[in-house]
């Protein structure tokens, strides 16, 4: 994670040197998170939130790059049996709470004044992972991949005063399971609704 963070900071410095304009701000909002892939028909969406800081580097009048550092609540709810060492440990309605620090880098193209379409890659670092029901909480961080790669696409609208709004979908590309011998392949999917504010340069 340290190496990726250093590269992320160096990229920001490089963009600052070439940008016509630079803005810094923050954002937060609502997550509707799920897990897709093998045996995921019973999974339901997890409601959560995201919160973080953003920078926008304006390269031309219509094109900019927006790196972000975002805390994000992900995971899913499902009816399942959690098995540990071949013995059922939890049975019934499970809430899978996976919390990440995500580093997206979004390319933004302004098709109208203030209105942008956005696309870019993301790397996420797992902070914690737990499965729980009404009576038990089990730490499953050692069974979930610690690094997740994905791609984001969405829409944004920014007012002249710096207030901005966005909707974005993160499609995970990494198989999240880190259990030896498990054939299932699953990925994250997160729909985000955001509100933020850009400070002046």
Secondary structure, 3 states (H helix, E strand, C coil): CHHHHHHHHHHHHHHHHHCCEEEEEEEEEEEEEEEEECCCCCEECEEEEEEEEEEEEECCCCEEEEEEEEEEEEEEEEEEEEEECCEEEEEEEEEEEEEEEEEEEEEEEEEECCEEEEEEEEEEEEEEEEEECCCCEEECHHHECCEEEEEEEEEEEECCCCEEEEEEEEEECCCCECCCCCCCCEEEEEEEEEEEEEECC
